[in-house]
Amino acid sequence: MLSPALDQPKSQPKWVRSLLSPDVLAPIIVGLVLLAAWELAVRLTDTPHYILPGPILILQTLATDWPTLFPSWFVTMKIAFTALVAATLSGLFVAILFAQSKWIERSFFPYAVLLQTTPIVAVAPLIIIWLRNNTFAALVVCAWIVAFFPIVSNTVLGLNSVDPSLANLFKLNKANRWQTLWHLRLPTSLPYFLAGLRISGGLALIGAVVAEFVAGTGGTQSGLAYQILMAGYNLQIPRMFAALLLITVSGITIFALLSALSNYLLKDWHASAMKHEN
């Protein structure tokens, strides 16, 4: 029989045990040590804040400039979220289309690769010119181009990774093409699709920021990239770092939320999300 001291951690809520797990504590401790070293180095070397501000000054700037930075953050996140939703729906549709015929996949998949390999910085000015009457749509298209390919590539791989024995079983039971797709191929591709979604989540944010840099839009519809540009021009380096911090935290949050979604959907049946005892 276990003693009460050994049995106590088991009685803690699941979310408390998750927060106290090494997977969470280890990166937090490393991050705090690096931030402390950064702050100490800035103070010991007496580095001017317009060259490299310390973490404390950055957090203070984030708090004082929040009324200006928050609307810009909201614009950037709206662009990234819209692009991610569009990339998810279109990528899933295209992947299913490719899976229906090898000829369709061989004919059109290289063009999906073309979208991935074309530098967004090179094509963003053209898209902004073509859609000059709707800047928001132009920025969404730019972010969509960046986020589209991982979903298509991973989902196609998943749809083509069906166990041959299960495929033969469906044939023996005279399942039609759509029954096989719905009950076998799509469930098989779910882990691959979710992996691509996690990648595309961060890429959509990167695409939105890069497109904003190219567009250079200002005013009430300006995103965080515009705030970074203006802060650089005016040597407001603490504000620049505060905007970068918002982008970084947003990217980490997107990845964490999509990872949690993936674990929730796969925890009961897929090995990648099931808990393994050491």
Order of alpha helices (4+ residues) and beta strands (2+ residues): alpha-alpha-alpha-alpha-alpha-alpha-alpha-alpha-alpha-alpha-alpha-alpha-alpha
